[in-house]
């Protein structure tokens, strides 16, 4: 066996990603009729919070258009050295990033015993996650919010 092949085998032993479930039943195995709305995303994050209340907390951080609350979820270990802020759903029609982030967080919460590669992250890093930055665009399936504004074009220049 070539050295490169042996290295690949060792890498797979260290971290073999799990097979991800079908989106139609959600990343948490609970089938919901609706997988395309902001509410469906928040419901799944709330499921994570309910299952691991000591690790996952929820905080309202503001209000989007149509008086829709924006939430951040804090994945906080007992003691941590780092904080990483992650956002998704800036463009409402780009839903894969929203679901990929939730898949990752579900894996982080559920696969503690089987994925030791994530132990350091679980133990030393607080994740602050805003799952959908553009809730009206996400629900409507549009790049812009309901006012026709592309949020990505509204950052300060320089």
N, C-alpha and C positions, 0 to 999 in steps of 0.2 A: 504494500500500500504506500502510495506517495505521501510525503510529509503534508502537502496541501490537503489531501483527503483526510488524513488523521486530524488535522486542525479543524476541518469542517465537522467531523464527527464529535470532537470535543465541544465545539461551539453549540451544536444541536443538543448535546447533553446538558449544557449550561442553561440554555433557554430555547425551548421549542414552543413557539406561540400556539395557543389553543385555537381550535377551529371556532370561528365566530358563528353565532346563530343567525338564522334568517331574520332580516329586519321586520318582516311582517308581524312577527310575534315579539318584537322588542328585544333589546339586549339583555333584559333581565328575565326572559323566559315567560313573561306575562303577556299574553296576547291582548292587544288593545285594538279596537276598531280603527283608531286614528293614529297614524304615525307621522303625519305631516304638519302638525300644528305645534306652536310654541307650548301650548298646554300639555301636549303629549310628552314633550321633552322634560318639562318641569315635573310632571308626574313621575317619570322614571328616576329623575334625580331625587325626588322626595322619597321614592322607594329605597334608594341607597341610604339616605339619611335615617329613615325609619329602621333599617336593618342594622346600621352601625352608628347610633346616635353619639357615642363617645368620640368617634373619629370624623364624622361628617356633620357639619353644621350649615345652616342656611341663613342668609341675611339679605333683606331687601336693600338694594343699593341705589335705587332711583325709580323713575317712572318713564316709560317710553310713551310714544304717541298713543292716543286713544286710552290714556290712563292705565296702560298695561304695566304692572310692576316688573322691574328688572331684579334678578336675584344673582347673588354670588354664593357658591358653595365652597366651604373651607374643609379640606381634608387634612386634619391636624393631628400629627403624632403627639405622644405625651411630651417629648422633648425634641426640638428640631433646631437645625442649624441654618437652614436655607428656606426661603420662600420663593415660589415660582407662581407667577400669574399667567393663566391660560384663558384666552377668549376664543370663541367660535361663533359662527353664524353672522358675520358682518354683512355678507351678501346672502340674502334670504334664499336665493335659488341654488346656493352651493351647500346642500344639506349633508354631503358625505363627511365633511369635517366635524359637524355637530355630532353625528352618529359615531364616527371613529373615536372621538374624544370620549364619548360615553362608553363605548366598548372597552377602551383602555381603562377607564376608571372602574368599571364593573369588574374587570380582570384584577385590578389592583386591590379591590375590596374582597373579592371572592376567592382568589387563587393564592392566598397567603401560604398555604402548606405545600402547594405544588409548583410554585414559581419563585424559588429563592432568589432569582436574579433581581427581583423587585424589592427585596428586603431592605436594602439601603435607602431606597426612595421612601418606602413606608415608614422607616424609623427616623429619618433625618431631614425630611423635606415636607414643609407645609405647602399644599397646592391650593391656590385661590382660583376658582374656576367660574367664569361667566359663560354659561353654556350657549346662550344665544344673545348676541348684542343687538340684533335687528329683529325683534319678535314679529312685527307686522310683515316684514319682507319674508321671513321664514314661513309664516302661515299662508301668505299669499303666493309664495313661490316666485318672488321677484327679487332682482338684484337690489332694488331701491326700497326705501320704506314707503309708507302710504302717501307721503307728500312728494314722492318722486325723487327723493334725495338719495344719492349713492354715498353712504356714510364713509366709504373709503376715500372719497374725494374731498372730505371736509377736515382733514388733518392740516395743521398749520404748515406753511411752507417755510423752511429753514428754522 
